């Protein structure tokens, strides 16, 4: 069984949706899943930023926003390192300590500005927990290269053709063999 399940694909194909649906399936089966999700925020049909959500506590923060005044710039956005550390990285560490499965959305250019985020990802990989992570398709970073090269990792590329059935496939591969509900 592969312990690290990586979800990748072109921008806008539905990677976050696949991860979110997979989290839902696993929770329905009785597994505790924690970590962080990211989602785009639109105003009047225009994307203005990305929000971070702690899966367990449902605490929200900003990953990046067009009106963010400080922080590293990625395109038209500035990254909010404080929320990335205090909500995103913290959610990953809390999941390692308290959950059966760790979900990370995403290991990408914005998130990689945070040392605490990188440390949290590395901690999840060093744990014995199942890890599901969205990995940015085009970002180049040593952490991404190392994650993709792991022997215990399996990569799933989301396409328009497979995105509807991929959550069930990934959830099934996340379950221990033989399946035994941990609760």
C-alpha positions as CSV (number, residue, x, y, z in Angstrom):
1,X,0.0,0.0,0.0
2,X,1.3,3.5,-0.9
3,X,1.1,5.8,2.1
4,X,1.5,9.1,0.3
5,X,-1.1,9.8,-2.4
6,X,-0.4,12.8,-4.6
7,X,-3.0,14.6,-6.7
8,X,-1.8,16.7,-9.6
9,X,-3.1,18.2,-12.8
10,X,-3.4,21.4,-14.8
11,X,-4.8,24.5,-13.2
12,X,-8.6,24.5,-12.9
13,X,-9.1,20.8,-13.6
14,X,-10.5,20.1,-10.2
15,X,-7.7,18.9,-7.9
16,X,-9.1,20.6,-4.8
17,X,-12.5,19.2,-5.6
18,X,-11.1,15.7,-5.9
19,X,-9.3,16.1,-2.5
20,X,-12.4,17.6,-0.8
21,X,-14.6,14.7,-2.1
22,X,-12.0,12.2,-1.0
23,X,-12.0,13.7,2.5
24,X,-15.8,13.4,2.6
25,X,-15.8,9.8,1.6
26,X,-13.2,8.9,4.2
27,X,-15.1,10.8,6.9
28,X,-18.3,8.9,6.0
29,X,-16.4,5.7,6.5
30,X,-15.5,6.8,10.0
31,X,-11.9,8.0,9.5
32,X,-10.6,11.1,11.1
33,X,-9.1,13.4,8.4
34,X,-7.4,16.7,9.2
35,X,-5.1,19.1,7.5
36,X,-5.7,22.1,5.2
37,X,-7.8,22.8,2.2
38,X,-7.4,25.9,-0.1
39,X,-10.2,27.4,-2.2
40,X,-10.4,30.3,-4.5
41,X,-12.5,33.3,-3.5
42,X,-14.4,35.2,-6.2
43,X,-16.0,38.6,-6.0
44,X,-18.4,39.5,-8.9
45,X,-17.1,36.5,-10.8
46,X,-13.4,37.6,-10.5
47,X,-10.9,35.6,-8.5
48,X,-9.5,37.9,-5.7
49,X,-7.6,35.4,-3.6
50,X,-7.3,32.0,-2.0
51,X,-8.6,31.0,1.4
52,X,-7.1,28.4,3.8
53,X,-9.4,26.1,5.8
54,X,-8.4,23.9,8.7
55,X,-10.4,20.7,8.0
56,X,-10.8,19.8,11.7
57,X,-11.4,23.1,13.4
58,X,-12.9,24.9,10.3
59,X,-10.8,27.9,11.1
60,X,-10.3,30.1,8.0
61,X,-7.4,32.3,6.9
62,X,-6.1,34.0,3.8
63,X,-3.4,32.2,1.7
64,X,-3.2,35.1,-0.7
65,X,-5.3,38.1,-1.9
66,X,-5.0,40.8,-4.5
67,X,-5.4,43.4,-1.8
68,X,-2.8,41.9,0.6
69,X,-0.3,44.7,1.3
70,X,2.7,42.7,2.4
71,X,4.2,39.3,1.7
72,X,5.8,37.5,-1.3
73,X,4.1,38.2,-4.6
74,X,2.9,35.4,-6.9
75,X,1.2,36.9,-10.0
76,X,-1.3,39.5,-8.9
77,X,-1.5,38.1,-5.3
78,X,0.5,38.5,-2.2
79,X,0.9,35.6,0.1
80,X,-0.2,35.9,3.7
81,X,2.6,34.1,5.6
82,X,1.0,34.7,9.0
83,X,-2.3,32.9,8.1
84,X,-0.4,30.2,6.1
85,X,1.7,29.5,9.3
86,X,-1.1,29.9,11.9
87,X,-3.9,28.2,10.0
88,X,-2.3,26.0,7.3
89,X,0.9,24.7,8.8
90,X,-0.8,24.4,12.2
91,X,-3.7,22.3,10.7
92,X,-1.2,19.9,9.2
93,X,0.7,19.5,12.5
94,X,-2.6,19.0,14.4
95,X,-3.7,16.4,11.9
96,X,-0.5,14.4,12.4
97,X,-1.1,14.4,16.1
98,X,-4.9,13.8,16.1
99,X,-6.1,12.3,12.9
100,X,-5.8,9.0,11.0
101,X,-5.2,10.8,7.6
102,X,-3.5,14.1,6.7
103,X,-4.8,16.1,3.8
104,X,-2.7,19.0,2.3
105,X,-4.0,21.4,-0.4
106,X,-1.6,22.3,-1.8
107,X,2.1,22.0,-2.1
108,X,2.6,24.8,-4.5
109,X,4.3,28.1,-5.2
110,X,2.4,30.2,-2.7
111,X,2.7,27.7,0.2
112,X,6.4,27.1,-0.4
113,X,7.3,30.6,0.9
114,X,6.5,29.4,4.4
115,X,9.2,27.5,6.3
116,X,6.6,26.4,8.8
117,X,4.5,24.9,6.0
118,X,7.5,23.1,4.5
119,X,8.4,21.7,8.0
120,X,4.8,20.6,8.5
121,X,4.7,18.8,5.2
122,X,8.0,17.1,6.0
123,X,6.7,16.1,9.4
124,X,3.6,14.5,7.8
125,X,5.8,12.6,5.4
126,X,8.0,11.3,8.3
127,X,5.0,10.3,10.3
128,X,3.3,6.9,9.8
129,X,0.0,8.6,8.8
130,X,-1.6,8.3,5.4
131,X,-1.0,11.6,3.5
132,X,-3.1,12.9,0.6
133,X,-1.7,16.0,-1.0
134,X,-2.4,18.2,-4.0
135,X,0.9,19.0,-5.7
136,X,1.2,21.9,-8.1
137,X,1.9,20.5,-11.6
138,X,4.5,23.0,-12.7
139,X,6.1,24.3,-9.5
140,X,9.7,23.5,-9.2
141,X,11.1,23.0,-5.7
142,X,13.3,20.5,-3.9
143,X,10.4,19.5,-1.6
144,X,8.1,18.8,-4.5
145,X,10.8,16.7,-6.3
146,X,11.4,14.8,-3.1
147,X,7.7,14.1,-2.5
148,X,7.2,12.9,-6.0
149,X,10.3,10.6,-5.9
150,X,9.3,8.8,-2.7
151,X,9.0,5.0,-2.9
152,X,5.8,5.1,-0.8
153,X,4.1,7.7,-3.1
154,X,1.6,7.3,-5.8
155,X,0.7,10.1,-8.2
156,X,-2.8,10.6,-9.6
157,X,-3.2,13.1,-12.5
158,X,-6.7,14.7,-12.5
159,X,-8.3,15.0,-15.9
160,X,-11.7,16.0,-17.1
161,X,-12.3,12.3,-17.9
162,X,-11.3,10.8,-14.5
163,X,-12.2,13.5,-12.0
164,X,-15.6,12.2,-11.1
165,X,-14.5,8.7,-10.1
166,X,-11.0,9.6,-8.8
167,X,-12.2,10.5,-5.2
168,X,-13.5,7.0,-4.7
169,X,-10.3,5.5,-6.1
170,X,-8.1,7.6,-3.9
171,X,-10.2,6.9,-0.8
172,X,-10.0,3.1,-1.5
173,X,-6.2,3.3,-1.8
174,X,-6.0,5.3,1.5
175,X,-7.8,2.6,3.5
176,X,-5.7,0.1,5.3
177,X,-5.7,-3.5,4.0
178,X,-7.6,-5.4,5.2
179,X,-10.0,-2.5,5.9
180,X,-10.8,-2.1,9.6
181,X,-12.6,1.0,10.9
182,X,-10.2,2.6,13.4
183,X,-13.0,4.0,15.5
